[in-house]
Amino acid sequence: MEKMLYLNSLFDIYKDLLTEKQQKYFMDYYFNNLSLAEIADKYSVSRNAIFNQLKIIEDKLNDYEKKLKIYDKKMKIDDIIELIDNKEIKKILKSLF
């Protein structure tokens, strides 16, 4: 479950770096909770092709994060924001991300 939430967060950040087809596969699998077979039927490809694409997507997302560290920086900023007492400033800072 934790891995899925992490991948969803990475997808939110890096989705524009994926192809349209990769975005659709990812959303169908992780957001729409479709099985590999259902996605394969939907796009008229093999179940194995979907499995391979999801693995490629996962690797790409992890690679983007390894290089750019946007998720890591966001988490650190969130931790710092939580230390601020002023609710208005917190609200403004959270809206920036």
DSSP file (Angstrom, degrees, kcal/mol; ACC not computed):
  #  RESIDUE AA STRUCTURE BP1 BP2  ACC     N-H-->O    O-->H-N    N-H-->O    O-->H-N    TCO  KAPPA ALPHA  PHI   PSI    X-CA   Y-CA   Z-CA
    1    1 A M     >        0   0    0      0, 0.0     4,-2.1     0, 0.0     5,-0.2   0.000 360.0 360.0 360.0 -42.6    0.0    0.0    0.0
    2    2 A E  H  >  +     0   0    0      1,-0.2     4,-2.2     2,-0.2     5,-0.1   0.889 360.0  52.1 -62.7 -39.7    2.8    2.4    0.9
    3    3 A K  H  > S+     0   0    0      1,-0.2     4,-2.7     2,-0.2    -1,-0.2   0.898 108.3  51.8 -62.9 -40.8    4.5    1.7   -2.5
    4    4 A M  H  > S+     0   0    0      2,-0.2     4,-2.4     1,-0.2    -2,-0.2   0.909 109.9  48.0 -64.0 -43.1    1.3    2.5   -4.3
    5    5 A L  H  X S+     0   0    0     -4,-2.1     4,-2.1     2,-0.2    -1,-0.2   0.899 112.1  50.4 -64.0 -40.3    0.9    5.8   -2.5
    6    6 A Y  H  X S+     0   0    0     -4,-2.2     4,-2.5     2,-0.2    -2,-0.2   0.935 111.5  47.3 -62.3 -47.4    4.5    6.7   -3.3
    7    7 A L  H  X S+     0   0    0     -4,-2.7     4,-2.7     1,-0.2    -2,-0.2   0.888 110.1  53.3 -63.5 -39.0    4.1    5.8   -7.0
    8    8 A N  H  X S+     0   0    0     -4,-2.4     4,-2.2     2,-0.2    -1,-0.2   0.898 109.7  48.8 -61.8 -40.3    0.8    7.8   -7.1
    9    9 A S  H  X S+     0   0    0     -4,-2.1     4,-1.5     2,-0.2    -2,-0.2   0.919 112.0  48.1 -65.0 -43.7    2.7   10.8   -5.7
   10   10 A L  H  X S+     0   0    0     -4,-2.5     4,-3.2     1,-0.2    -2,-0.2   0.903 110.2  52.9 -62.7 -40.4    5.5   10.4   -8.2
   11   11 A F  H  X S+     0   0    0     -4,-2.7     4,-2.0     1,-0.2    -2,-0.2   0.916 105.1  54.4 -61.7 -43.4    3.0   10.1  -11.0
   12   12 A D  H  < S+     0   0    0     -4,-2.2    -1,-0.2     1,-0.2    -2,-0.2   0.864 116.9  38.2 -57.6 -35.9    1.3   13.4   -9.9
   13   13 A I  H  < S+     0   0    0     -4,-1.5     3,-0.3    -5,-0.1    -2,-0.2   0.914 129.7  25.9 -80.7 -45.6    4.7   15.1  -10.2
   14   14 A Y  H >< S+     0   0    0     -4,-3.2     3,-2.4     1,-0.2     4,-0.3   0.309  81.1 111.5-107.8   7.2    6.2   13.4  -13.3
   15   15 A K  G >< S+     0   0    0     -4,-2.0     3,-1.8     1,-0.3    -1,-0.2   0.820  73.4  62.6 -56.7 -33.4    3.2   12.3  -15.3
   16   16 A D  G 3  S+     0   0    0      1,-0.3    -1,-0.3    -3,-0.3    -2,-0.1   0.645  95.9  60.9 -68.5 -12.2    3.9   14.9  -18.1
   17   17 A L  G <  S+     0   0    0     -3,-2.4    -1,-0.3     2,-0.1     2,-0.2   0.511  94.8  79.4 -89.0  -5.9    7.2   13.1  -18.7
   18   18 A L  S <  S-     0   0    0     -3,-1.8     2,-0.0    -4,-0.3    39,-0.0  -0.620  91.2-100.4 -96.1 159.1    5.4    9.9  -19.6
   19   19 A T     >  -     0   0    0     -2,-0.2     4,-2.4     1,-0.1     5,-0.2  -0.317  34.3-109.4 -70.6 162.8    3.7    9.1  -22.9
   20   20 A E  H  > S+     0   0    0      1,-0.2     4,-2.2     2,-0.2     5,-0.1   0.899 121.0  51.2 -60.1 -40.7    0.0    9.5  -23.2
   21   21 A K  H  > S+     0   0    0      2,-0.2     4,-2.5     1,-0.2    -1,-0.2   0.912 109.0  50.1 -64.3 -42.8   -0.4    5.7  -23.4
   22   22 A Q  H  > S+     0   0    0      1,-0.2     4,-2.5     2,-0.2    -1,-0.2   0.895 109.4  52.2 -62.8 -39.9    1.8    5.2  -20.3
   23   23 A Q  H  X S+     0   0    0     -4,-2.4     4,-2.7     2,-0.2    -1,-0.2   0.920 110.3  48.3 -61.5 -43.3   -0.3    7.7  -18.4
   24   24 A K  H  X S+     0   0    0     -4,-2.2     4,-2.7     2,-0.2     5,-0.2   0.928 111.9  48.4 -64.1 -45.6   -3.5    5.9  -19.4
   25   25 A Y  H  X S+     0   0    0     -4,-2.5     4,-2.3     2,-0.2     5,-0.2   0.935 113.8  47.4 -59.2 -46.8   -2.1    2.5  -18.4
   26   26 A F  H  X>S+     0   0    0     -4,-2.5     4,-3.2     1,-0.2     5,-0.6   0.940 113.6  46.7 -61.9 -48.1   -0.9    3.9  -15.0
   27   27 A M  I  X>S+     0   0    0     -4,-2.7     5,-2.7     1,-0.2     4,-1.5   0.896 112.5  50.3 -63.4 -40.5   -4.2    5.6  -14.3
   28   28 A D  I  <5S+     0   0    0     -4,-2.7     6,-2.9    -5,-0.2    -1,-0.2   0.905 118.9  37.8 -63.9 -40.0   -6.3    2.5  -15.3
   29   29 A Y  I  <5S+     0   0    0     -4,-2.3    -2,-0.2     4,-0.2     4,-0.2   0.944 130.0  25.7 -77.8 -49.1   -4.2    0.3  -13.0
   30   30 A Y  I  <5S+     0   0    0     -4,-3.2    -3,-0.2    -5,-0.2    -2,-0.2   0.818 134.0  27.4 -90.6 -32.7   -3.5    2.5  -10.0
   31   31 A F  I  <<S+     0   0    0     -4,-1.5    -3,-0.2    -5,-0.6    -4,-0.1   0.852 128.8  36.6 -97.7 -41.3   -6.5    5.0  -10.0
   32   32 A N  S   <S-     0   0    0     -5,-2.7    -4,-0.2     2,-0.1    -3,-0.2   0.501  97.3-134.2 -91.6  -4.0   -9.3    3.0  -11.7
   33   33 A N        +     0   0    0     -6,-0.3     2,-0.2     1,-0.2    -4,-0.2   0.821  44.5 162.1  57.2  36.8   -8.2   -0.3  -10.1
   34   34 A L        -     0   0    0     -6,-2.9    -1,-0.2    -7,-0.1    -2,-0.1  -0.605  37.8-117.9 -83.7 148.5   -8.5   -2.3  -13.4
   35   35 A S     >  -     0   0    0     -2,-0.2     4,-2.3     1,-0.1     5,-0.2  -0.324  27.1-106.1 -77.1 166.5   -6.8   -5.6  -13.6
   36   36 A L  H  > S+     0   0    0      1,-0.2     4,-2.6     2,-0.2     5,-0.2   0.906 123.0  51.4 -58.6 -41.6   -4.0   -6.3  -16.1
   37   37 A A  H  > S+     0   0    0      2,-0.2     4,-2.4     1,-0.2    -1,-0.2   0.894 108.9  50.1 -64.4 -40.6   -6.4   -8.4  -18.2
   38   38 A E  H  > S+     0   0    0      2,-0.2     4,-2.2     1,-0.2    -1,-0.2   0.898 112.8  46.2 -65.8 -40.2   -9.1   -5.6  -18.2
   39   39 A I  H  X S+     0   0    0     -4,-2.3     4,-1.9     2,-0.2    -2,-0.2   0.918 111.3  52.4 -67.8 -42.4   -6.5   -3.0  -19.3
   40   40 A A  H  X>S+     0   0    0     -4,-2.6     5,-2.1    -5,-0.2     4,-0.7   0.918 111.5  46.4 -59.5 -44.3   -5.2   -5.4  -22.0
   41   41 A D  H ><5S+     0   0    0     -4,-2.4     3,-0.7     1,-0.2    -1,-0.2   0.912 109.4  55.1 -62.6 -42.9   -8.7   -5.9  -23.3
   42   42 A K  H 3<5S+     0   0    0     -4,-2.2    -1,-0.2     1,-0.2    -2,-0.2   0.854 119.9  30.5 -59.9 -37.9   -9.4   -2.2  -23.2
   43   43 A Y  H 3<5S-     0   0    0     -4,-1.9    -1,-0.2     2,-0.1    -2,-0.2   0.303 107.2-119.3-107.9   7.6   -6.4   -1.4  -25.4
   44   44 A S  T <<5S+     0   0    0     -3,-0.7     2,-0.3    -4,-0.7    -3,-0.2   0.905  73.6 117.4  54.7  47.6   -6.3   -4.6  -27.4
   45   45 A V  S   <S-     0   0    0     -5,-2.1    -1,-0.2    -6,-0.2    -2,-0.1  -0.811  70.2 -82.1-130.4 174.5   -2.9   -5.7  -26.3
   46   46 A S     >  -     0   0    0     -2,-0.3     4,-1.6     1,-0.1     5,-0.1  -0.404  30.1-122.0 -79.0 156.9   -1.6   -8.6  -24.3
   47   47 A R  H  > S+     0   0    0      1,-0.2     4,-2.5     2,-0.2     5,-0.1   0.878 115.8  55.7 -60.4 -38.4   -1.7   -8.8  -20.5
   48   48 A N  H  > S+     0   0    0      1,-0.2     4,-2.7     2,-0.2    -1,-0.2   0.852 102.5  55.2 -64.9 -35.1    2.1   -9.2  -20.6
   49   49 A A  H  > S+     0   0    0      2,-0.2     4,-2.4     1,-0.2    -1,-0.2   0.907 109.7  46.7 -64.3 -41.0    2.5   -6.0  -22.6
   50   50 A I  H  X S+     0   0    0     -4,-1.6     4,-2.7     2,-0.2     5,-0.2   0.933 111.8  50.7 -65.5 -46.0    0.6   -4.1  -19.9
   51   51 A F  H  X S+     0   0    0     -4,-2.5     4,-1.8     1,-0.2    -2,-0.2   0.929 112.6  46.7 -56.4 -47.1    2.6   -5.8  -17.1
   52   52 A N  H  X S+     0   0    0     -4,-2.7     4,-2.3     1,-0.2    -1,-0.2   0.904 111.9  50.4 -63.9 -42.2    5.9   -4.8  -18.9
   53   53 A Q  H  X S+     0   0    0     -4,-2.4     4,-2.9     1,-0.2    -1,-0.2   0.905 108.4  52.0 -63.8 -41.5    4.7   -1.2  -19.5
   54   54 A L  H  X S+     0   0    0     -4,-2.7     4,-2.4     1,-0.2    -1,-0.2   0.882 110.4  49.1 -63.1 -36.9    3.7   -0.8  -15.8
   55   55 A K  H  X S+     0   0    0     -4,-1.8     4,-2.4    -5,-0.2    -1,-0.2   0.908 111.6  48.8 -66.7 -42.1    7.2   -2.0  -14.8
   56   56 A I  H  X S+     0   0    0     -4,-2.3     4,-2.5     2,-0.2    -2,-0.2   0.918 112.2  49.1 -62.3 -44.0    8.8    0.5  -17.3
   57   57 A I  H  X S+     0   0    0     -4,-2.9     4,-2.8     2,-0.2     5,-0.2   0.927 110.7  49.8 -61.8 -46.5    6.6    3.3  -16.0
   58   58 A E  H  X S+     0   0    0     -4,-2.4     4,-2.3     1,-0.2    -1,-0.2   0.920 111.9  48.5 -59.0 -44.6    7.5    2.5  -12.4
   59   59 A D  H  X S+     0   0    0     -4,-2.4     4,-2.3     2,-0.2    -1,-0.2   0.899 111.7  49.6 -62.8 -41.2   11.2    2.4  -13.3
   60   60 A K  H  X S+     0   0    0     -4,-2.5     4,-3.0     2,-0.2     5,-0.2   0.936 110.5  49.3 -63.7 -46.3   10.9    5.8  -15.1
   61   61 A L  H  X S+     0   0    0     -4,-2.8     4,-2.2     1,-0.2    -2,-0.2   0.921 113.4  46.5 -59.9 -44.4    9.1    7.4  -12.2
   62   62 A N  H  X S+     0   0    0     -4,-2.3     4,-2.3    -5,-0.2    -1,-0.2   0.879 112.7  50.6 -65.2 -37.5   11.7    6.2   -9.7
   63   63 A D  H  X S+     0   0    0     -4,-2.3     4,-2.0     2,-0.2    -2,-0.2   0.912 109.1  50.5 -67.3 -42.7   14.5    7.3  -12.1
   64   64 A Y  H  X S+     0   0    0     -4,-3.0     4,-3.2     1,-0.2     5,-0.5   0.927 113.1  46.4 -59.6 -44.1   13.0   10.8  -12.4
   65   65 A E  H  X S+     0   0    0     -4,-2.2     4,-2.0    -5,-0.2    -2,-0.2   0.895 109.1  54.6 -66.7 -38.8   12.8   11.1   -8.7
   66   66 A K  H  < S+     0   0    0     -4,-2.3    -1,-0.2     1,-0.2    -2,-0.2   0.879 118.5  35.2 -60.6 -37.3   16.3    9.8   -8.2
   67   67 A K  H  < S+     0   0    0     -4,-2.0    -2,-0.2    -5,-0.1    -1,-0.2   0.883 131.4  27.0 -84.9 -40.9   17.6   12.5  -10.5
   68   68 A L  H  < S-     0   0    0     -4,-3.2    -3,-0.2    -5,-0.2    -2,-0.2   0.757  77.9-157.3 -99.2 -28.3   15.3   15.4   -9.7
   69   69 A K     X  +     0   0    0     -4,-2.0     4,-2.2    -5,-0.5     5,-0.2   0.781  40.2 143.3  56.6  32.8   14.3   14.7   -6.1
   70   70 A I  H  > S+     0   0    0      2,-0.2     4,-2.5    -6,-0.2     5,-0.2   0.920  71.2  48.3 -68.6 -43.3   11.1   16.8   -6.3
   71   71 A Y  H  > S+     0   0    0      2,-0.2     4,-2.4     1,-0.2     5,-0.2   0.934 112.1  49.8 -61.6 -45.9    9.1   14.4   -4.1
   72   72 A D  H  > S+     0   0    0      1,-0.2     4,-2.0     2,-0.2    -1,-0.2   0.916 112.3  47.0 -59.2 -45.1   11.9   14.4   -1.5
   73   73 A K  H  X S+     0   0    0     -4,-2.2     4,-2.5     1,-0.2    -1,-0.2   0.895 110.2  53.2 -64.9 -39.9   12.1   18.1   -1.5
   74   74 A K  H  X S+     0   0    0     -4,-2.5     4,-2.6     1,-0.2    -2,-0.2   0.910 108.3  50.1 -61.6 -42.2    8.3   18.5   -1.2
   75   75 A M  H  X S+     0   0    0     -4,-2.4     4,-2.0     2,-0.2    -1,-0.2   0.895 111.2  48.9 -64.5 -39.7    8.3   16.2    1.8
   76   76 A K  H  X S+     0   0    0     -4,-2.0     4,-2.0     2,-0.2    -2,-0.2   0.903 111.6  49.0 -66.0 -41.0   11.0   18.2    3.5
   77   77 A I  H  X S+     0   0    0     -4,-2.5     4,-2.8     2,-0.2    -2,-0.2   0.910 108.7  53.8 -64.6 -41.6    9.2   21.4    2.8
   78   78 A D  H  X S+     0   0    0     -4,-2.6     4,-1.8     1,-0.2    -1,-0.2   0.900 107.8  50.9 -58.5 -41.2    6.0   19.9    4.2
   79   79 A D  H  X S+     0   0    0     -4,-2.0     4,-0.6     1,-0.2    -1,-0.2   0.902 111.4  47.3 -63.0 -41.4    7.8   19.0    7.4
   80   80 A I  H >< S+     0   0    0     -4,-2.0     3,-1.2     1,-0.2     4,-0.4   0.906 108.2  55.2 -67.4 -41.4    9.1   22.6    7.7
   81   81 A I  H >< S+     0   0    0     -4,-2.8     3,-1.6     1,-0.3    -1,-0.2   0.876 100.5  60.2 -58.8 -38.0    5.7   24.0    7.0
   82   82 A E  H 3< S+     0   0    0     -4,-1.8    -1,-0.3     1,-0.3    -2,-0.2   0.725  97.4  60.5 -64.4 -20.5    4.3   22.0    9.9
   83   83 A L  T << S+     0   0    0     -3,-1.2     2,-0.3    -4,-0.6    -1,-0.3   0.619  84.4  97.8 -80.4 -12.9    6.7   23.8   12.3
   84   84 A I    <   -     0   0    0     -3,-1.6     6,-0.0    -4,-0.4    -3,-0.0  -0.605  58.5-160.9 -81.5 134.6    5.1   27.1   11.5
   85   85 A D        +     0   0    0     -2,-0.3     2,-0.5     4,-0.0    -1,-0.1   0.807  65.6  91.1 -83.3 -32.3    2.6   28.4   14.0
   86   86 A N     >  -     0   0    0      1,-0.2     4,-2.1     2,-0.1     5,-0.1  -0.535  60.7-159.7 -73.4 116.9    0.8   30.9   11.7
   87   87 A K  H  > S+     0   0    0     -2,-0.5     4,-2.4     1,-0.2    -1,-0.2   0.834  89.5  54.5 -67.9 -33.7   -2.1   29.2   10.0
   88   88 A E  H  > S+     0   0    0      2,-0.2     4,-2.2     1,-0.2    -1,-0.2   0.929 109.8  46.1 -66.5 -44.7   -2.3   31.9    7.2
   89   89 A I  H  > S+     0   0    0      2,-0.2     4,-2.7     1,-0.2     5,-0.2   0.911 112.0  52.4 -64.5 -41.3    1.3   31.4    6.3
   90   90 A K  H  X S+     0   0    0     -4,-2.1     4,-2.7     1,-0.2     5,-0.2   0.930 109.3  49.7 -56.9 -46.9    0.9   27.6    6.4
   91   91 A K  H  X S+     0   0    0     -4,-2.4     4,-1.6     1,-0.2    -2,-0.2   0.910 112.1  47.2 -61.0 -44.7   -2.1   27.9    4.0
   92   92 A I  H  X S+     0   0    0     -4,-2.2     4,-0.7     2,-0.2    -1,-0.2   0.924 113.5  47.6 -64.4 -45.6   -0.2   30.1    1.6
   93   93 A L  H >< S+     0   0    0     -4,-2.7     3,-0.9     1,-0.2     4,-0.5   0.905 110.7  51.3 -64.7 -41.4    2.9   27.9    1.6
   94   94 A K  H >< S+     0   0    0     -4,-2.7     3,-0.9     1,-0.2    -1,-0.2   0.841 104.2  58.4 -64.7 -32.1    0.9   24.7    1.1
   95   95 A S  H 3< S+     0   0    0     -4,-1.6    -1,-0.2     1,-0.2    -2,-0.2   0.715  93.3  68.4 -70.7 -19.2   -0.9   26.2   -1.9
   96   96 A L  T <<        0   0    0     -3,-0.9    -1,-0.2    -4,-0.7    -2,-0.2   0.751 360.0 360.0 -71.2 -23.9    2.4   26.8   -3.6
   97   97 A F    <         0   0    0     -3,-0.9    -1,-0.2    -4,-0.5    -2,-0.2   0.412 360.0 360.0-101.9 360.0    2.9   23.0   -4.1
